[in-house]
Amino acid sequence: MTRKQKRLAVIGGGMGFIIAAVLLVMFAFAQSVAYFYMPADLAKTPVAPETRIRLGGLVGEGSVVRGTGSTVEFAVTDGSTNAVKVKYTGILPDLFREGQGVVTEGMFATGTNVFVADTVLAKHDETYMPKDVADRLKSQGLWKEGQGQEGPGKQGPGKESQAQEVKATP
């Protein structure tokens, strides 16, 4: 082999390795992607059972039903007439309550309209809610600026010192 052929072989092998690595990474990401839906989105375009998704919105008023053990059933709504029944077995976050924002992750049970969640994230205000969810809830009039946030006179213990520490750090 000439020097030019050796150089082309090394470049070709390197490119092949890079392409294989990129394809493996893309395949891995495709396996772990969970698309985000709200109840109105699910009414327009149903999701196939056993497809992993994230469901977000507000916990429906009067919808929380505690079952045996640590099983809880509740409805997630986005203010439309659509609500999705969610079943979760596990310990709920401290901030979980009716009328508050929630993001659940899981899949629909085969043959039912019940969303079986394996993860529940409770949100106390739009600061921690995904931007598109907060924007939709605000546009529907279900969420107002400052809702769920504590005012300056209602700070809990330690909040003032945290604010001072934030200001003191460069």
VMD Tcl script that builds the backbone (N, CA, C; Angstrom):
set m [mol new atoms 510]
animate dup $m
set s [atomselect $m all]
$s set {name element resname resid chain x y z} {
  {N N MET 1 A 0.848 -1.185 0.000}
  {CA C MET 1 A 0.000 0.000 0.000}
  {C C MET 1 A 0.888 1.241 0.000}
  {N N THR 2 A 0.400 2.194 -0.732}
  {CA C THR 2 A 1.120 3.460 -0.754}
  {C C THR 2 A 0.723 4.292 0.448}
  {N N ARG 3 A 1.471 5.316 0.628}
  {CA C ARG 3 A 1.203 6.213 1.759}
  {C C ARG 3 A -0.195 6.833 1.648}
  {N N LYS 4 A -0.608 7.193 0.452}
  {CA C LYS 4 A -1.923 7.796 0.221}
  {C C LYS 4 A -3.047 6.793 0.539}
  {N N GLN 5 A -2.855 5.533 0.163}
  {CA C GLN 5 A -3.872 4.513 0.429}
  {C C GLN 5 A -4.004 4.238 1.925}
  {N N LYS 6 A -2.884 4.241 2.640}
  {CA C LYS 6 A -2.927 4.041 4.095}
  {C C LYS 6 A -3.677 5.176 4.775}
  {N N ARG 7 A -3.409 6.402 4.339}
  {CA C ARG 7 A -4.084 7.577 4.909}
  {C C ARG 7 A -5.590 7.503 4.653}
  {N N LEU 8 A -5.998 7.148 3.448}
  {CA C LEU 8 A -7.426 7.018 3.120}
  {C C LEU 8 A -8.075 5.901 3.938}
  {N N ALA 9 A -7.356 4.803 4.163}
  {CA C ALA 9 A -7.902 3.702 4.960}
  {C C ALA 9 A -8.125 4.142 6.404}
  {N N VAL 10 A -7.189 4.886 6.974}
  {CA C VAL 10 A -7.337 5.375 8.347}
  {C C VAL 10 A -8.496 6.361 8.427}
  {N N ILE 11 A -8.602 7.274 7.476}
  {CA C ILE 11 A -9.705 8.246 7.463}
  {C C ILE 11 A -11.037 7.527 7.296}
  {N N GLY 12 A -11.098 6.557 6.393}
  {CA C GLY 12 A -12.336 5.788 6.188}
  {C C GLY 12 A -12.744 5.020 7.432}
  {N N GLY 13 A -11.770 4.390 8.095}
  {CA C GLY 13 A -12.060 3.657 9.337}
  {C C GLY 13 A -12.540 4.585 10.432}
  {N N GLY 14 A -11.914 5.749 10.559}
  {CA C GLY 14 A -12.335 6.742 11.561}
  {C C GLY 14 A -13.748 7.238 11.299}
  {N N MET 15 A -14.052 7.513 10.050}
  {CA C MET 15 A -15.414 7.973 9.696}
  {C C MET 15 A -16.448 6.881 9.983}
  {N N GLY 16 A -16.094 5.636 9.668}
  {CA C GLY 16 A -17.003 4.520 9.952}
  {C C GLY 16 A -17.276 4.386 11.443}
  {N N PHE 17 A -16.238 4.540 12.250}
  {CA C PHE 17 A -16.378 4.475 13.702}
  {C C PHE 17 A -17.273 5.607 14.210}
  {N N ILE 18 A -17.070 6.813 13.717}
  {CA C ILE 18 A -17.882 7.968 14.144}
  {C C ILE 18 A -19.339 7.772 13.748}
  {N N ILE 19 A -19.604 7.297 12.546}
  {CA C ILE 19 A -20.986 7.061 12.095}
  {C C ILE 19 A -21.649 5.996 12.961}
  {N N ALA 20 A -20.932 4.919 13.279}
  {CA C ALA 20 A -21.491 3.869 14.135}
  {C C ALA 20 A -21.820 4.418 15.522}
  {N N ALA 21 A -20.926 5.236 16.076}
  {CA C ALA 21 A -21.159 5.815 17.406}
  {C C ALA 21 A -22.386 6.724 17.388}
  {N N VAL 22 A -22.519 7.550 16.372}
  {CA C VAL 22 A -23.678 8.457 16.272}
  {C C VAL 22 A -24.971 7.660 16.161}
  {N N LEU 23 A -24.982 6.615 15.358}
  {CA C LEU 23 A -26.183 5.787 15.216}
  {C C LEU 23 A -26.562 5.115 16.534}
  {N N LEU 24 A -25.581 4.624 17.279}
  {CA C LEU 24 A -25.866 4.002 18.578}
  {C C LEU 24 A -26.435 5.014 19.572}
  {N N VAL 25 A -25.889 6.213 19.584}
  {CA C VAL 25 A -26.405 7.255 20.479}
  {C C VAL 25 A -27.830 7.628 20.095}
  {N N MET 26 A -28.103 7.783 18.804}
  {CA C MET 26 A -29.462 8.124 18.354}
  {C C MET 26 A -30.444 7.021 18.727}
  {N N PHE 27 A -30.033 5.767 18.582}
  {CA C PHE 27 A -30.896 4.650 18.942}
  {C C PHE 27 A -31.194 4.664 20.439}
  {N N ALA 28 A -30.193 4.931 21.256}
  {CA C ALA 28 A -30.380 4.978 22.709}
  {C C ALA 28 A -31.325 6.107 23.105}
  {N N PHE 29 A -31.181 7.278 22.487}
  {CA C PHE 29 A -32.079 8.390 22.803}
  {C C PHE 29 A -33.501 8.102 22.353}
  {N N ALA 30 A -33.662 7.447 21.237}
  {CA C ALA 30 A -35.008 7.121 20.755}
  {C C ALA 30 A -35.714 6.188 21.723}
  {N N GLN 31 A -34.976 5.324 22.395}
  {CA C GLN 31 A -35.564 4.390 23.350}
  {C C GLN 31 A -36.020 5.082 24.629}
  {N N SER 32 A -35.405 6.199 24.998}
  {CA C SER 32 A -35.703 6.836 26.277}
  {C C SER 32 A -36.558 8.095 26.152}
  {N N VAL 33 A -37.003 8.440 24.968}
  {CA C VAL 33 A -37.798 9.648 24.785}
  {C C VAL 33 A -39.220 9.408 25.277}
  {N N ALA 34 A -39.732 10.343 26.069}
  {CA C ALA 34 A -41.124 10.292 26.518}
  {C C ALA 34 A -41.768 11.613 26.102}
  {N N TYR 35 A -42.686 11.566 25.155}
  {CA C TYR 35 A -43.317 12.773 24.651}
  {C C TYR 35 A -44.290 13.333 25.682}
  {N N PHE 36 A -44.439 14.659 25.692}
  {CA C PHE 36 A -45.281 15.337 26.672}
  {C C PHE 36 A -46.647 15.626 26.067}
  {N N TYR 37 A -47.704 15.285 26.802}
  {CA C TYR 37 A -49.077 15.510 26.363}
  {C C TYR 37 A -49.878 16.150 27.487}
  {N N MET 38 A -50.936 16.861 27.092}
  {CA C MET 38 A -51.947 17.344 28.023}
  {C C MET 38 A -53.241 16.634 27.650}
  {N N PRO 39 A -54.249 16.605 28.527}
  {CA C PRO 39 A -55.484 15.877 28.221}
  {C C PRO 39 A -56.140 16.289 26.899}
  {N N ALA 40 A -56.108 17.571 26.543}
  {CA C ALA 40 A -56.703 18.010 25.274}
  {C C ALA 40 A -55.940 17.420 24.090}
  {N N ASP 41 A -54.616 17.293 24.215}
  {CA C ASP 41 A -53.813 16.687 23.155}
  {C C ASP 41 A -54.189 15.225 22.962}
  {N N LEU 42 A -54.415 14.518 24.057}
  {CA C LEU 42 A -54.772 13.103 23.976}
  {C C LEU 42 A -56.157 12.904 23.379}
  {N N ALA 43 A -57.053 13.881 23.565}
  {CA C ALA 43 A -58.386 13.774 22.973}
  {C C ALA 43 A -58.298 13.916 21.451}
  {N N LYS 44 A -57.371 14.750 20.982}
  {CA C LYS 44 A -57.212 14.951 19.535}
  {C C LYS 44 A -56.471 13.797 18.876}
  {N N THR 45 A -55.381 13.358 19.494}
  {CA C THR 45 A -54.554 12.291 18.930}
  {C C THR 45 A -54.275 11.241 19.998}
  {N N PRO 46 A -55.057 10.176 20.026}
  {CA C PRO 46 A -54.837 9.125 21.026}
  {C C PRO 46 A -53.464 8.480 20.874}
  {N N VAL 47 A -52.946 7.993 21.984}
  {CA C VAL 47 A -51.637 7.349 22.022}
  {C C VAL 47 A -51.847 5.848 22.138}
  {N N ALA 48 A -51.027 5.091 21.435}
  {CA C ALA 48 A -51.127 3.635 21.499}
  {C C ALA 48 A -50.793 3.136 22.899}
  {N N PRO 49 A -51.489 2.084 23.372}
  {CA C PRO 49 A -51.158 1.521 24.682}
  {C C PRO 49 A -49.700 1.063 24.701}
  {N N GLU 50 A -49.104 1.057 25.893}
  {CA C GLU 50 A -47.726 0.643 26.106}
  {C C GLU 50 A -46.710 1.620 25.501}
  {N N THR 51 A -47.157 2.828 25.111}
  {CA C THR 51 A -46.239 3.864 24.651}
  {C C THR 51 A -45.955 4.782 25.822}
  {N N ARG 52 A -44.704 4.970 26.154}
  {CA C ARG 52 A -44.312 5.779 27.306}
  {C C ARG 52 A -44.440 7.258 26.974}
  {N N ILE 53 A -45.216 7.986 27.805}
  {CA C ILE 53 A -45.419 9.424 27.611}
  {C C ILE 53 A -45.376 10.136 28.961}
  {N N ARG 54 A -45.355 11.453 28.886}
  {CA C ARG 54 A -45.531 12.304 30.067}
  {C C ARG 54 A -46.875 12.995 29.914}
  {N N LEU 55 A -47.632 12.997 30.984}
  {CA C LEU 55 A -48.948 13.619 31.011}
  {C C LEU 55 A -48.915 14.742 32.026}
  {N N GLY 56 A -49.280 15.938 31.616}
  {CA C GLY 56 A -49.222 17.076 32.521}
  {C C GLY 56 A -50.503 17.865 32.548}
  {N N GLY 57 A -50.707 18.607 33.609}
  {CA C GLY 57 A -51.877 19.456 33.777}
  {C C GLY 57 A -52.095 19.727 35.250}
  {N N LEU 58 A -53.367 19.874 35.615}
  {CA C LEU 58 A -53.737 20.124 37.001}
  {C C LEU 58 A -54.463 18.918 37.568}
  {N N VAL 59 A -54.264 18.646 38.852}
  {CA C VAL 59 A -54.999 17.567 39.508}
  {C C VAL 59 A -56.441 18.040 39.654}
  {N N GLY 60 A -57.394 17.261 39.152}
  {CA C GLY 60 A -58.803 17.632 39.181}
  {C C GLY 60 A -59.337 17.765 40.595}
  {N N GLU 61 A -60.170 18.783 40.793}
  {CA C GLU 61 A -60.789 18.998 42.105}
  {C C GLU 61 A -61.712 17.829 42.436}
  {N N GLY 62 A -61.561 17.263 43.618}
  {CA C GLY 62 A -62.422 16.173 44.077}
  {C C GLY 62 A -62.151 14.848 43.394}
  {N N SER 63 A -61.025 14.712 42.706}
  {CA C SER 63 A -60.776 13.489 41.950}
  {C C SER 63 A -59.829 12.518 42.648}
  {N N VAL 64 A -59.204 12.932 43.736}
  {CA C VAL 64 A -58.217 12.071 44.400}
  {C C VAL 64 A -58.939 11.007 45.226}
  {N N VAL 65 A -58.667 9.743 44.904}
  {CA C VAL 65 A -59.255 8.609 45.618}
  {C C VAL 65 A -58.109 7.716 46.062}
  {N N ARG 66 A -57.970 7.542 47.366}
  {CA C ARG 66 A -56.903 6.703 47.906}
  {C C ARG 66 A -57.413 5.278 48.015}
  {N N GLY 67 A -56.669 4.358 47.447}
  {CA C GLY 67 A -57.032 2.947 47.468}
  {C C GLY 67 A -56.308 2.216 48.571}
  {N N THR 68 A -56.210 0.910 48.406}
  {CA C THR 68 A -55.513 0.108 49.400}
  {C C THR 68 A -54.014 0.297 49.267}
  {N N GLY 69 A -53.345 0.294 50.399}
  {CA C GLY 69 A -51.894 0.472 50.382}
  {C C GLY 69 A -51.535 1.880 49.929}
  {N N SER 70 A -50.607 1.960 48.998}
  {CA C SER 70 A -50.169 3.270 48.529}
  {C C SER 70 A -50.692 3.582 47.128}
  {N N THR 71 A -51.801 2.946 46.727}
  {CA C THR 71 A -52.402 3.196 45.415}
  {C C THR 71 A -53.320 4.411 45.490}
  {N N VAL 72 A -53.138 5.321 44.538}
  {CA C VAL 72 A -53.948 6.539 44.465}
  {C C VAL 72 A -54.450 6.692 43.040}
  {N N GLU 73 A -55.714 7.069 42.904}
  {CA C GLU 73 A -56.276 7.385 41.595}
  {C C GLU 73 A -56.718 8.831 41.615}
  {N N PHE 74 A -56.444 9.541 40.528}
  {CA C PHE 74 A -56.844 10.938 40.410}
  {C C PHE 74 A -56.992 11.275 38.939}
  {N N ALA 75 A -57.542 12.437 38.662}
  {CA C ALA 75 A -57.724 12.886 37.280}
  {C C ALA 75 A -56.802 14.065 37.004}
  {N N VAL 76 A -56.240 14.071 35.810}
  {CA C VAL 76 A -55.430 15.194 35.356}
  {C C VAL 76 A -56.239 15.925 34.299}
  {N N THR 77 A -56.377 17.239 34.473}
  {CA C THR 77 A -57.157 18.050 33.552}
  {C C THR 77 A -56.353 19.268 33.136}
  {N N ASP 78 A -56.754 19.857 32.026}
  {CA C ASP 78 A -56.115 21.086 31.583}
  {C C ASP 78 A -57.139 22.197 31.406}
  {N N GLY 79 A -58.287 22.035 32.038}
  {CA C GLY 79 A -59.327 23.044 31.962}
  {C C GLY 79 A -60.347 22.769 30.880}
  {N N SER 80 A -60.032 21.887 29.954}
  {CA C SER 80 A -61.003 21.513 28.932}
  {C C SER 80 A -61.954 20.481 29.538}
  {N N THR 81 A -62.878 20.014 28.754}
  {CA C THR 81 A -63.806 19.000 29.247}
  {C C THR 81 A -63.132 17.635 29.355}
  {N N ASN 82 A -61.917 17.551 28.855}
  {CA C ASN 82 A -61.193 16.281 28.876}
  {C C ASN 82 A -60.411 16.138 30.175}
  {N N ALA 83 A -60.527 14.984 30.774}
  {CA C ALA 83 A -59.737 14.649 31.949}
  {C C ALA 83 A -59.240 13.226 31.758}
  {N N VAL 84 A -58.037 12.967 32.219}
  {CA C VAL 84 A -57.458 11.633 32.088}
  {C C VAL 84 A -57.335 11.035 33.479}
  {N N LYS 85 A -57.888 9.828 33.646}
  {CA C LYS 85 A -57.814 9.124 34.925}
  {C C LYS 85 A -56.421 8.512 35.051}
  {N N VAL 86 A -55.774 8.778 36.191}
  {CA C VAL 86 A -54.406 8.308 36.437}
  {C C VAL 86 A -54.416 7.392 37.648}
  {N N LYS 87 A -53.679 6.297 37.560}
  {CA C LYS 87 A -53.513 5.374 38.682}
  {C C LYS 87 A -52.026 5.330 38.999}
  {N N TYR 88 A -51.695 5.529 40.276}
  {CA C TYR 88 A -50.301 5.560 40.704}
  {C C TYR 88 A -50.151 4.767 41.987}
  {N N THR 89 A -49.134 3.932 42.032}
  {CA C THR 89 A -48.819 3.192 43.248}
  {C C THR 89 A -47.443 3.641 43.720}
  {N N GLY 90 A -47.420 4.239 44.890}
  {CA C GLY 90 A -46.170 4.738 45.434}
  {C C GLY 90 A -46.438 5.892 46.371}
  {N N ILE 91 A -45.373 6.519 46.809}
  {CA C ILE 91 A -45.485 7.652 47.715}
  {C C ILE 91 A -45.578 8.926 46.889}
  {N N LEU 92 A -46.628 9.705 47.134}
  {CA C LEU 92 A -46.817 10.957 46.405}
  {C C LEU 92 A -45.933 12.056 46.980}
  {N N PRO 93 A -45.531 13.018 46.153}
  {CA C PRO 93 A -44.747 14.144 46.662}
  {C C PRO 93 A -45.552 14.967 47.670}
  {N N ASP 94 A -44.853 15.665 48.544}
  {CA C ASP 94 A -45.518 16.480 49.565}
  {C C ASP 94 A -46.388 17.575 48.950}
  {N N LEU 95 A -46.000 18.097 47.811}
  {CA C LEU 95 A -46.736 19.198 47.186}
  {C C LEU 95 A -47.955 18.736 46.394}
  {N N PHE 96 A -48.199 17.446 46.315}
  {CA C PHE 96 A -49.331 16.917 45.550}
  {C C PHE 96 A -50.634 17.244 46.264}
  {N N ARG 97 A -51.541 17.911 45.568}
  {CA C ARG 97 A -52.894 18.167 46.068}
  {C C ARG 97 A -53.783 18.616 44.909}
  {N N GLU 98 A -55.073 18.634 45.153}
  {CA C GLU 98 A -56.029 19.005 44.116}
  {C C GLU 98 A -55.825 20.453 43.693}
  {N N GLY 99 A -55.961 20.684 42.396}
  {CA C GLY 99 A -55.840 22.030 41.855}
  {C C GLY 99 A -54.416 22.463 41.578}
  {N N GLN 100 A -53.426 21.640 41.912}
  {CA C GLN 100 A -52.026 21.986 41.693}
  {C C GLN 100 A -51.509 21.314 40.425}
  {N N GLY 101 A -50.445 21.867 39.883}
  {CA C GLY 101 A -49.828 21.308 38.691}
  {C C GLY 101 A -49.159 19.985 38.975}
  {N N VAL 102 A -49.216 19.097 37.983}
  {CA C VAL 102 A -48.627 17.781 38.133}
  {C C VAL 102 A -48.113 17.314 36.765}
  {N N VAL 103 A -47.010 16.591 36.782}
  {CA C VAL 103 A -46.502 15.922 35.593}
  {C C VAL 103 A -46.309 14.465 35.969}
  {N N THR 104 A -46.957 13.579 35.218}
  {CA C THR 104 A -46.855 12.145 35.478}
  {C C THR 104 A -46.164 11.485 34.294}
  {N N GLU 105 A -45.494 10.399 34.554}
  {CA C GLU 105 A -44.829 9.661 33.473}
  {C C GLU 105 A -45.221 8.204 33.591}
  {N N GLY 106 A -45.587 7.605 32.466}
  {CA C GLY 106 A -45.999 6.214 32.443}
  {C C GLY 106 A -46.610 5.862 31.103}
  {N N MET 107 A -47.616 4.980 31.125}
  {CA C MET 107 A -48.260 4.562 29.879}
  {C C MET 107 A -49.700 4.146 30.152}
  {N N PHE 108 A -50.500 4.123 29.088}
  {CA C PHE 108 A -51.882 3.682 29.209}
  {C C PHE 108 A -51.911 2.166 29.295}
  {N N ALA 109 A -52.752 1.657 30.192}
  {CA C ALA 109 A -52.921 0.213 30.323}
  {C C ALA 109 A -53.632 -0.307 29.077}
  {N N THR 110 A -53.266 -1.498 28.650}
  {CA C THR 110 A -53.850 -2.091 27.455}
  {C C THR 110 A -55.351 -2.322 27.658}
  {N N GLY 111 A -56.153 -1.840 26.719}
  {CA C GLY 111 A -57.592 -2.051 26.752}
  {C C GLY 111 A -58.365 -1.119 27.669}
  {N N THR 112 A -57.718 -0.133 28.274}
  {CA C THR 112 A -58.416 0.798 29.156}
  {C C THR 112 A -58.005 2.232 28.818}
  {N N ASN 113 A -58.712 3.178 29.395}
  {CA C ASN 113 A -58.370 4.590 29.258}
  {C C ASN 113 A -57.681 5.099 30.521}
  {N N VAL 114 A -57.147 4.194 31.326}
  {CA C VAL 114 A -56.491 4.561 32.572}
  {C C VAL 114 A -54.991 4.693 32.315}
  {N N PHE 115 A -54.443 5.828 32.715}
  {CA C PHE 115 A -53.018 6.080 32.582}
  {C C PHE 115 A -52.337 5.554 33.840}
  {N N VAL 116 A -51.444 4.594 33.696}
  {CA C VAL 116 A -50.733 4.013 34.828}
  {C C VAL 116 A -49.385 4.721 34.936}
  {N N ALA 117 A -49.250 5.524 35.977}
  {CA C ALA 117 A -48.041 6.327 36.162}
  {C C ALA 117 A -47.047 5.599 37.052}
  {N N ASP 118 A -45.771 5.739 36.712}
  {CA C ASP 118 A -44.731 5.214 37.601}
  {C C ASP 118 A -43.936 6.350 38.230}
  {N N THR 119 A -44.169 7.580 37.783}
  {CA C THR 119 A -43.516 8.755 38.349}
  {C C THR 119 A -44.530 9.879 38.432}
  {N N VAL 120 A -44.588 10.568 39.560}
  {CA C VAL 120 A -45.459 11.735 39.728}
  {C C VAL 120 A -44.606 12.882 40.263}
  {N N LEU 121 A -44.632 13.990 39.552}
  {CA C LEU 121 A -43.934 15.200 39.989}
  {C C LEU 121 A -44.984 16.266 40.251}
  {N N ALA 122 A -45.042 16.764 41.468}
  {CA C ALA 122 A -46.009 17.798 41.824}
  {C C ALA 122 A -45.329 19.150 41.743}
  {N N LYS 123 A -46.048 20.125 41.234}
  {CA C LYS 123 A -45.498 21.466 41.055}
  {C C LYS 123 A -46.329 22.448 41.853}
  {N N HIS 124 A -45.651 23.430 42.458}
  {CA C HIS 124 A -46.402 24.391 43.250}
  {C C HIS 124 A -46.623 25.702 42.529}
  {N N ASP 125 A -45.892 25.991 41.486}
  {CA C ASP 125 A -46.183 27.180 40.685}
  {C C ASP 125 A -45.562 27.027 39.309}
  {N N GLU 126 A -45.846 27.987 38.427}
  {CA C GLU 126 A -45.396 27.884 37.047}
  {C C GLU 126 A -43.886 28.019 36.896}
  {N N THR 127 A -43.191 28.417 37.944}
  {CA C THR 127 A -41.741 28.528 37.862}
  {C C THR 127 A -41.131 27.165 37.559}
  {N N TYR 128 A -41.694 26.102 38.096}
  {CA C TYR 128 A -41.148 24.766 37.906}
  {C C TYR 128 A -41.932 23.942 36.902}
  {N N MET 129 A -43.009 24.476 36.378}
  {CA C MET 129 A -43.806 23.769 35.387}
  {C C MET 129 A -43.186 23.987 34.011}
  {N N PRO 130 A -43.211 22.977 33.138}
  {CA C PRO 130 A -42.692 23.195 31.796}
  {C C PRO 130 A -43.364 24.413 31.152}
  {N N LYS 131 A -42.598 25.209 30.432}
  {CA C LYS 131 A -43.069 26.480 29.904}
  {C C LYS 131 A -44.315 26.322 29.047}
  {N N ASP 132 A -44.374 25.314 28.171}
  {CA C ASP 132 A -45.535 25.163 27.308}
  {C C ASP 132 A -46.798 24.829 28.099}
  {N N VAL 133 A -46.661 24.065 29.188}
  {CA C VAL 133 A -47.828 23.751 30.023}
  {C C VAL 133 A -48.318 25.010 30.731}
  {N N ALA 134 A -47.399 25.768 31.329}
  {CA C ALA 134 A -47.785 27.001 32.026}
  {C C ALA 134 A -48.430 27.984 31.058}
  {N N ASP 135 A -47.890 28.103 29.843}
  {CA C ASP 135 A -48.461 29.024 28.858}
  {C C ASP 135 A -49.877 28.611 28.468}
  {N N ARG 136 A -50.095 27.302 28.269}
  {CA C ARG 136 A -51.449 26.833 27.912}
  {C C ARG 136 A -52.436 27.087 29.047}
  {N N LEU 137 A -52.006 26.791 30.286}
  {CA C LEU 137 A -52.908 27.006 31.418}
  {C C LEU 137 A -53.210 28.489 31.605}
  {N N LYS 138 A -52.223 29.354 31.377}
  {CA C LYS 138 A -52.453 30.798 31.477}
  {C C LYS 138 A -53.399 31.269 30.385}
  {N N SER 139 A -53.243 30.760 29.158}
  {CA C SER 139 A -54.109 31.189 28.055}
  {C C SER 139 A -55.554 30.752 28.271}
  {N N GLN 140 A -55.766 29.676 29.013}
  {CA C GLN 140 A -57.119 29.201 29.300}
  {C C GLN 140 A -57.695 29.846 30.551}
  {N N GLY 141 A -56.889 30.680 31.225}
  {CA C GLY 141 A -57.363 31.366 32.420}
  {C C GLY 141 A -57.333 30.510 33.673}
  {N N LEU 142 A -56.684 29.355 33.615}
  {CA C LEU 142 A -56.615 28.476 34.777}
  {C C LEU 142 A -55.423 28.787 35.670}
  {N N TRP 143 A -54.489 29.566 35.178}
  {CA C TRP 143 A -53.277 29.871 35.923}
  {C C TRP 143 A -53.016 31.357 35.827}
  {N N LYS 144 A -52.778 31.980 36.957}
  {CA C LYS 144 A -52.526 33.412 36.988}
  {C C LYS 144 A -51.108 33.650 37.475}
  {N N GLU 145 A -50.497 34.753 37.042}
  {CA C GLU 145 A -49.149 35.086 37.482}
  {C C GLU 145 A -49.098 35.148 39.003}
  {N N GLY 146 A -48.112 34.528 39.603}
  {CA C GLY 146 A -47.936 34.584 41.045}
  {C C GLY 146 A -48.767 33.586 41.813}
  {N N GLN 147 A -49.591 32.787 41.128}
  {CA C GLN 147 A -50.419 31.807 41.828}
  {C C GLN 147 A -49.530 30.781 42.501}
  {N N GLY 148 A -49.748 30.529 43.759}
  {CA C GLY 148 A -48.994 29.522 44.483}
  {C C GLY 148 A -47.678 30.030 45.021}
  {N N GLN 149 A -47.312 31.262 44.712}
  {CA C GLN 149 A -46.048 31.783 45.209}
  {C C GLN 149 A -46.281 32.529 46.497}
  {N N GLU 150 A -45.294 32.483 47.345}
  {CA C GLU 150 A -45.393 33.193 48.614}
  {C C GLU 150 A -45.001 34.643 48.406}
  {N N GLY 151 A -45.716 35.520 49.074}
  {CA C GLY 151 A -45.392 36.936 49.007}
  {C C GLY 151 A -44.220 37.263 49.904}
  {N N PRO 152 A -43.709 38.515 49.832}
  {CA C PRO 152 A -42.542 38.853 50.632}
  {C C PRO 152 A -42.799 38.777 52.125}
  {N N GLY 153 A -44.021 38.978 52.573}
  {CA C GLY 153 A -44.318 38.920 53.997}
  {C C GLY 153 A -44.603 37.519 54.486}
  {N N LYS 154 A -44.680 36.539 53.566}
  {CA C LYS 154 A -45.070 35.185 53.945}
  {C C LYS 154 A -43.926 34.205 53.765}
  {N N GLN 155 A -42.727 34.641 53.952}
  {CA C GLN 155 A -41.602 33.747 53.756}
  {C C GLN 155 A -41.476 32.797 54.927}
  {N N GLY 156 A -41.121 31.585 54.603}
  {CA C GLY 156 A -40.937 30.573 55.634}
  {C C GLY 156 A -39.578 30.748 56.289}
  {N N PRO 157 A -39.319 29.953 57.303}
  {CA C PRO 157 A -38.032 30.061 57.995}
  {C C PRO 157 A -36.889 29.727 57.047}
  {N N GLY 158 A -35.857 30.523 57.115}
  {CA C GLY 158 A -34.673 30.268 56.314}
  {C C GLY 158 A -34.682 30.908 54.948}
  {N N LYS 159 A -35.822 31.410 54.494}
  {CA C LYS 159 A -35.889 31.988 53.158}
  {C C LYS 159 A -35.100 33.286 53.069}
  {N N GLU 160 A -35.152 34.093 54.134}
  {CA C GLU 160 A -34.431 35.355 54.096}
  {C C GLU 160 A -32.932 35.104 54.028}
  {N N SER 161 A -32.432 34.122 54.808}
  {CA C SER 161 A -31.002 33.846 54.797}
  {C C SER 161 A -30.576 33.278 53.448}
  {N N GLN 162 A -31.468 32.498 52.791}
  {CA C GLN 162 A -31.147 31.993 51.467}
  {C C GLN 162 A -31.016 33.134 50.485}
  {N N ALA 163 A -31.902 34.113 50.576}
  {CA C ALA 163 A -31.843 35.253 49.674}
  {C C ALA 163 A -30.558 36.035 49.906}
  {N N GLN 164 A -30.141 36.165 51.162}
  {CA C GLN 164 A -28.905 36.882 51.446}
  {C C GLN 164 A -27.707 36.112 50.915}
  {N N GLU 165 A -27.734 34.786 51.025}
  {CA C GLU 165 A -26.620 34.005 50.529}
  {C C GLU 165 A -26.500 34.109 49.014}
  {N N VAL 166 A -27.650 34.153 48.336}
  {CA C VAL 166 A -27.632 34.271 46.874}
  {C C VAL 166 A -27.019 35.587 46.472}
  {N N LYS 167 A -27.368 36.660 47.190}
  {CA C LYS 167 A -26.821 37.975 46.858}
  {C C LYS 167 A -25.331 38.049 47.157}
  {N N ALA 168 A -24.873 37.313 48.178}
  {CA C ALA 168 A -23.484 37.409 48.605}
  {C C ALA 168 A -22.540 36.653 47.671}
  {N N THR 169 A -23.043 35.631 46.952}
  {CA C THR 169 A -22.168 34.872 46.081}
  {C C THR 169 A -21.903 35.625 44.792}
  {N N PRO 170 A -20.683 35.605 44.275}
  {CA C PRO 170 A -20.363 36.350 43.053}
  {C C PRO 170 A -20.905 35.666 41.824}
}
mol reanalyze $m
mol bondsrecalc $m
mol representation Tube
mol addrep $m
